[in-house]
Amino acid sequence: MPGTRVNQRVRALALARDCALLGARVRTIHHLTGVRPQELMHLLFVGGAQPPRGRAPDTREWFHHANLLYRTEASIVVANFQRLHHMGFGAVEALIAAYRYYQSVYRPPNRISFDRAFDLAAHTEGLWIAKTRSFRIALCPRCGSEYLDAVGGEGTAVRACPFCQLLEKHGRDPRLTAFVASMPGPLGDSPMREADADPTSAG
């Protein structure tokens, strides 16, 4: 089809812009869009603007030491990402939409950065930088919540449901009480605007 390469290029650059606006590192944007790091620097960071720097998140190490609030917010981001991806949205679009939703319901500073969300999503679906899955979205039989868990034995939860833990501690810790009050409801059937994603696009 005439213009297909042009359309792919425009889409990649639009996604790169969206990722940059969400605070992504250049290397993360490169993995998601395929645009070369040198070009991303030239196009996205002009007029003295500097890209985020520092060590890339290693979620496989981080997860086992993360506190309850971090694990809860990580669960919300990744569960929504996976739901959107399995509905047919491209993986990159699903990640951007899930992170935008997360930002819309939690006041900054956000505990989960976009780079962290990318690493979590990659190691949950086996995409981009991950050849195998290190995490899964588990369904808690007690409260019915979807939560992020490390891959263990078949059907075995490595970590307890963070939402159940929150409810158990609710009222005893002011931070947790405030967090539970601010927890969002379900993402809904169609959280994306037409401009956010094309359900037929590949991720």
Disulfide bonds with the S-S distance in Angstrom:
none
